[in-house]
């Protein structure tokens, strides 16, 4: 398996984005109820995973610019 730096950075960004959303939404459990928040957290994981190709493309371009100097 060949993992490029852009892949690693994109996975890091996806994980960090989901973790931030998870923590914020977890604080809303007492107000919205546990079940709706769990569904929103699951949906947010899917949304963040869909953003993976965008993150990978942006990090690859950024790394290409940084290494071409």
ZARO-964053 format. One line per 5 residues: their letters; for each residue x, y, z of N, C-alpha, C, O, CB. Coordinates in pm, 1 decimal. Each point is the difference from the previous one (the first is absolute). Glycine has a CB too. Layout:
<sites>
a	X:Y:Z:X:Y:Z:X:Y:Z:X:Y:Z:X:Y:Z | ... $
</sites>
This chain:
<sites>
xxxxx	84.4:-117.4:0.0:-84.4:117.4:0.0:89.2:123.9:0.0:88.8:13.8:84.1:-274.2:-138.0:37.9 | 161.1:212.4:-215.4:80.5:119.4:-15.4:-78.7:120.7:52.3:-96.7:43.7:-62.3:216.4:-144.3:-138.5 | -77.8:152.8:313.9:-66.0:115.8:59.2:88.3:121.5:-24.0:114.7:4.7:44.5:-230.1:-147.3:132.4 | 61.4:239.4:-246.8:75.4:121.4:-28.9:-19.1:100.2:113.9:-92.9:-14.2:79.5:67.7:-24.5:-328.9 | 110.7:138.3:258.0:-18.0:103.0:101.7:-135.3:72.2:-13.1:-60.9:36.9:100.4:309.7:-8.0:-96.1 $
xxxxx	-294.8:-9.2:-128.2:-129.8:65.8:-20.1:-112.9:-86.4:56.2:-94.9:52.1:58.6:183.7:62.6:-265.3 | -78.5:-247.4:188.8:-99.8:-90.8:57.1:-0.7:8.3:152.4:-105.8:7.1:62.5:133.6:-159.9:-259.7 | 90.8:151.8:255.4:10.2:5.0:145.7:-56.2:130.9:54.7:-72.1:-0.4:99.8:274.0:-147.4:-110.7 | -169.7:258.6:-53.4:-52.2:128.3:45.0:-151.9:8.2:-17.3:-69.1:56.5:84.7:288.6:48.9:-143.6 | -271.0:-161.0:-49.7:-144.2:0.4:-22.2:-71.4:-84.6:105.3:-104.8:39.5:51.1:143.6:-6.7:-297.3 $
xxxxx	17.5:-148.6:278.5:-59.7:-83.1:105.3:4.6:70.8:134.1:-95.3:-7.2:77.6:162.8:-198.7:-202.1 | 42.5:274.3:152.3:9.9:77.8:123.7:-106.9:108.7:4.0:-63.9:20.1:103.2:310.8:-66.1:-93.7 | -266.8:115.9:-120.3:-100.3:107.5:-5.3:-140.2:-55.7:18.8:-81.1:59.3:71.2:230.0:72.4:-223.6 | -178.2:-245.0:89.4:-131.9:-62.2:14.5:-22.5:-41.1:144.9:-105.9:26.3:56.9:114.6:-107.8:-295.3 | 90.1:17.6:297.3:-14.1:-43.0:139.7:-15.3:116.1:96.1:-81.2:-5.3:92.4:215.3:-193.4:-147.7 $
xxxxx	-56.7:303.0:33.9:-8.0:117.1:86.6:-134.7:70.4:-14.4:-60.1:40.3:99.6:308.4:-13.5:-116.9 | -295.4:-12.1:-105.9:-129.3:65.3:-22.1:-112.3:-78.7:66.1:-88.7:58.2:62.5:173.3:35.9:-278.8 | -80.8:-227.0:202.5:-105.6:-79.9:61.7:8.9:5.9:151.6:-102.7:7.0:67.5:101.7:-157.8:-266.6 | 122.1:148.2:253.6:15.2:5.8:144.9:-51.8:132.1:56.4:-65.5:1.7:104.2:263.6:-153.3:-122.3 | -169.4:260.5:-49.3:-50.0:130.5:45.2:-153.1:2.0:-3.4:-64.1:43.9:95.5:274.8:68.5:-180.5 $
xxxxx	-268.7:-160.0:-25.1:-145.9:-5.2:-7.8:-57.9:-91.8:106.7:-102.7:32.3:59.7:116.4:12.9:-304.9 | 49.9:-158.6:270.2:-47.3:-93.9:100.0:-4.3:64.3:138.2:-99.2:-12.8:71.7:192.2:-175.1:-207.6 | 14.6:257.2:173.0:7.4:62.4:132.3:-104.8:110.3:13.2:-66.8:10.6:102.8:312.6:-63.9:-90.9 | -259.7:134.6:-115.1:-100.2:107.3:5.1:-140.5:-57.6:11.5:-80.1:46.2:81.3:230.7:100.9:-217.7 | -180.4:-247.7:55.1:-133.5:-59.2:2.6:-26.0:-75.9:129.9:-113.9:-5.0:46.4:121.8:-12.3:-295.2 $
xxxxx	94.3:-41.1:307.1:-17.3:-73.9:125.8:-46.5:93.2:111.7:-72.5:-41.7:90.3:250.9:-121.0:-161.5 | -136.9:287.3:64.7:-43.9:99.1:99.2:-149.2:30.7:-11.0:-60.3:50.3:94.8:289.4:47.8:-99.8 | -288.8:-128.5:-110.9:-141.7:28.9:-22.0:-91.3:-114.5:42.4:-122.0:11.6:-11.1:189.6:134.7:-176.6 | -10.6:-256.7:236.1:-80.0:-114.4:44.5:-109.7:38.0:101.0:-114.8:-40.7:-17.8:315.6:-101.5:-21.6 | -169.2:218.2:143.5:-105.0:31.5:97.1:-114.4:84.5:-57.1:-112.2:-4.0:50.7:287.1:-8.7:123.1 $
xxxxx	-146.2:87.7:-277.7:-101.6:89.9:-54.2:-82.9:-64.7:-110.4:-122.0:15.9:-2.8:270.3:174.1:60.3 | -84.7:-261.8:-147.4:-69.7:-57.9:-114.9:-41.4:-144.5:22.1:-89.2:-49.7:-68.8:217.8:202.6:-75.2 | -66.5:-220.1:237.6:-24.8:-141.5:22.0:111.8:-82.8:-61.3:66.6:42.2:-94.6:-314.2:-0.6:97.4 | 266.5:-160.5:53.3:113.4:-81.7:-42.5:-16.8:-57.0:-140.3:95.4:-0.9:-77.9:-57.9:-54.6:315.7 | -155.1:8.7:-270.7:-19.0:-65.8:-130.0:17.9:94.4:-118.9:71.3:-35.1:-94.0:-226.9:-121.0:206.9 $
xxxxx	93.4:275.3:-112.6:21.8:89.7:-115.2:147.1:41.5:-16.5:50.0:12.6:-111.8:-283.5:71.2:143.4 | 300.5:-63.2:80.5:140.6:40.6:-7.7:84.3:-114.5:-57.2:92.5:24.4:-77.5:-123.8:132.0:275.1 | 0.4:-280.1:-160.4:73.0:-114.3:-55.0:-19.0:-9.8:-150.9:95.4:-28.5:-72.3:-121.9:-91.5:290.3 | -93.3:142.8:-265.6:-24.3:-2.5:-144.9:74.7:112.2:-70.4:55.8:-20.1:-107.9:-280.6:-81.2:148.9 | 226.0:218.9:19.3:71.8:113.0:-59.9:150.4:-27.8:-1.8:68.6:33.8:-96.5:-248.7:125.1:175.8 $
xxxxx	231.3:-220.5:27.8:142.1:-33.7:3.4:34.6:-101.0:-109.8:104.2:11.4:-64.5:-100.2:33.4:312.5 | -89.6:-141.3:-268.5:22.3:-97.2:-106.8:-3.6:64.5:-137.0:82.3:-30.5:-86.3:-181.8:-144.1:230.4 | 3.5:264.3:-163.6:-10.3:70.1:-127.6:120.6:91.5:-20.9:48.1:14.5:-112.4:-299.2:-24.6:126.9 | 299.4:71.1:91.9:117.0:87.7:-14.0:123.9:-81.1:-38.6:86.1:50.2:-72.3:-184.1:108.3:242.3 | 107.9:-281.8:-123.3:112.5:-85.4:-39.9:-5.0:-26.9:-150.0:103.1:1.6:-67.3:-100.0:-108.2:295.8 $
xxxxx	-122.5:82.1:-280.3:-14.3:-24.7:-144.3:35.2:125.5:-79.1:69.6:-7.9:-101.3:-248.9:-163.2:146.7 | 132.2:285.3:-0.2:27.2:125.9:-69.9:149.6:29.3:-1.7:54.0:41.3:-102.6:-279.7:45.7:170.6 | 292.1:-107.8:43.4:144.1:27.0:6.7:76.2:-98.3:-88.2:97.4:38.6:-64.6:-123.0:51.3:298.8 | -16.7:-216.3:-238.3:65.4:-97.3:-87.8:-17.0:35.8:-147.2:89.3:-25.5:-80.8:-127.9:-149.7:253.7 | -73.9:233.4:-207.5:-22.1:42.6:-138.5:97.4:112.5:-36.8:33.7:16.7:-117.2:-277.8:-82.5:133.9 $
xxxxx	288.7:141.7:81.3:94.5:109.2:-23.5:144.0:-48.4:-17.7:87.3:79.8:-33.9:-237.6:66.8:166.3 | 176.7:-275.3:-110.3:136.1:-53.9:-9.7:66.7:31.2:-135.0:113.9:46.7:-0.7:-183.7:-228.6:157.4 | 3.1:157.7:-271.5:67.7:30.4:-127.6:37.5:147.9:-13.8:105.2:32.7:-55.0:-232.0:-220.9:-47.9 | 41.9:276.1:152.1:30.2:143.0:-3.9:124.5:30.4:84.3:90.8:69.9:-45.1:-336.4:-17.8:11.4 | 248.9:-105.0:156.0:116.1:21.1:86.9:127.1:-55.3:-64.0:104.8:64.5:3.7:-254.9:-74.9:197.3 $
xxxxx	140.7:-110.4:-260.3:116.6:-62.4:-60.9:52.9:84.2:-115.8:120.9:18.3:-14.0:-208.0:-243.5:81.5 | -3.1:275.9:-149.7:40.1:82.8:-114.1:67.0:128.8:47.7:103.6:40.0:-53.0:-292.7:-135.6:-83.0 | 129.6:159.8:236.2:55.9:125.4:50.5:136.4:-21.6:65.5:91.3:80.0:-20.1:-323.8:5.7:54.6 | 247.2:-193.3:43.7:128.4:-26.3:63.6:105.5:-39.1:-102.6:116.4:37.1:14.9:-236.1:-107.7:192.4 | 81.9:-3.1:-310.9:95.8:-36.2:-105.2:49.7:125.2:-71.0:119.4:12.3:-27.4:-233.2:-235.0:-3.4 $
xxxxx	23.6:315.8:0.9:39.8:125.3:-65.3:89.0:82.4:92.8:99.4:57.8:-43.8:-313.0:-58.1:-90.2 | 178.0:5.2:260.8:78.6:76.1:96.6:140.6:-58.0:13.1:98.7:73.6:1.6:-309.2:-14.2:121.9 | 218.7:-192.4:-113.9:130.5:-64.7:11.3:83.4:19.2:-126.9:121.7:17.0:7.7:-222.6:-185.4:148.2 | 36.6:165.7:-271.4:72.2:21.2:-125.5:59.6:141.0:-5.3:113.0:18.9:-44.9:-266.3:-182.7:-70.2 | 76.4:261.7:161.2:50.1:138.4:2.6:115.3:13.0:99.4:98.5:68.4:-27.8:-327.8:17.5:-34.5 $
xxxx	217.3:-151.1:177.4:102.7:11.6:103.6:131.4:-67.4:-42.9:108.3:47.7:34.0:-290.1:-42.4:140.1 | 171.7:-115.0:-248.0:121.6:-72.9:-37.5:63.1:54.3:-128.1:115.5:-31.5:-28.7:-209.9:-170.5:139.4 | 23.2:281.0:-186.9:55.2:53.7:-124.9:84.4:124.9:23.0:64.2:48.3:-93.3:-260.8:-141.5:-26.9 | 197.8:144.9:238.6:77.2:122.2:28.2:145.1:-27.3:8.8:78.8:91.7:23.1:-269.4:0.0:94.9 $
</sites>
